[in-house]
């Protein structure tokens, strides 16, 4: 049983989203994608697709160097298309969690309306959970919505199919990728209401929101794109502020530190990936060094889960 008081402590979780360049909404699995689905992408794409394996190995070495056990939110189709990659994550002692079957959007990025039914979401997510459990060996209890597009209804479904937590909510003034106002949400773990993302529920599923920096605006202090475009000092200050509030979450992608040139298909892709690679790796390294003495736990080990 989770006790709310126990949720407030000075630790944080480093999380890594395991996905490749084509999982992103302008390429696959969104209303404006070049390919309707990852299946269609693989039917038509005849060039190199794997830009994920190399930077994932770098991330694993980086985490070893800083003695960090992290939570990896993996897209389940990686099991089939990158043999051995997820095994290498699990062998190094990291938690495996679910980032969807094919990383498709479940709510419309513009209108936030449901794109699939609850039943279809549950079927697909349960399949993803089973695929990951088969390769990882342990029960999968954590979920992160692809593209952080999350609706309150999704949490009801996740709880129904055996998840213990979600980590998709990012409170900030720049964007809201959810179907809720997020008016009562902070950067500390909480119980969401039924069919919503606001604080105040009485259920057995916890939301772990991401860190944010609060000055005049609230700016997310977590995530590869923020690290790439805003730099390390803002992210570090946001993490420190969030840690004062309680437990918080930091995340990035292996793709963020890749030095390769990705295929430039899809809207805004060249701009989106204009900053990444060694520079971003140095920024992650700087943050990990500064926060070396803070306890880091993978999300499934959070007290009470
Ligand atoms: Zn993702």
Boltz pocket constraint, residues with backbone or C-beta under 6 A from the ligand:
constraints:
  - pocket:
      binder: B
      contacts: [[A, 17], [A, 19], [A, 99], [A, 103], [A, 145], [A, 146], [A, 147], [A, 148]]
      max_distance: 6.0
